[in-house]
Amino acid sequence: MVLTKKVGFLQQATDTAGQILRLFDEDRRRVEGLGRKAGSAQRLLDRLRRHPITTIATAAGQLDLTAPTVRSAVQSLEDLGIVREITGKQRDRIYLYDQYVRILDQGAEPLPG
């Protein structure tokens, strides 16, 4: 029974990793289609892979970009359906790499002992 659970967990982990890799590849391709906006949007997307929740100020500081540049990149990613704003506020908004977090949440349960 324990072995069956571990095998199931490993299969789930493998499936999740595959979904994430496909998502990253699809989103990278979509961002490449943005033309001149693609560079900063790709940098932001790369950061979101490591930190799927962010703010404009945090991303600007970590990417060494201006807030307006990051805001434009976020807008591009929002338009593509890659990120979404989760606070509903006008200021200090928080953005989520939505599909990535959804994949990570699928079937989430404690690790087998």
Residue pairs with C-beta under 8 A, 6 or more apart in sequence:
2 112
5 112
6 112
9 111
9 112
12 107
16 103
16 104
16 106
16 107
19 103
19 106
20 100
20 103
20 104
23 99
23 100
23 103
24 49
27 45
27 80
27 82
27 99
28 42
28 45
30 80
30 82
31 38
31 41
31 42
31 45
31 76
31 77
31 80
31 82
32 38
32 42
34 41
34 76
34 80
37 72
37 73
37 76
40 63
40 65
40 69
40 70
40 72
40 73
41 73
41 76
41 77
43 63
43 65
43 73
44 59
44 63
44 70
44 73
44 74
44 77
45 77
45 82
45 97
47 54
47 59
47 62
47 63
48 54
48 77
48 82
48 83
48 97
48 100
49 97
49 100
52 96
52 97
52 100
52 101
52 104
53 86
53 94
53 95
53 96
53 97
53 101
54 94
54 95
55 92
55 93
55 94
55 95
56 67
56 70
56 71
56 74
56 93
56 95
57 67
59 65
59 70
59 74
60 66
60 67
60 69
60 70
63 70
65 73
74 83
74 95
77 83
77 95
78 84
78 85
78 95
81 98
82 97
82 98
82 99
83 95
83 96
83 97
83 98
84 95
84 96
84 98
85 93
85 94
85 95
85 96
86 94
86 95
86 96
87 93
87 94
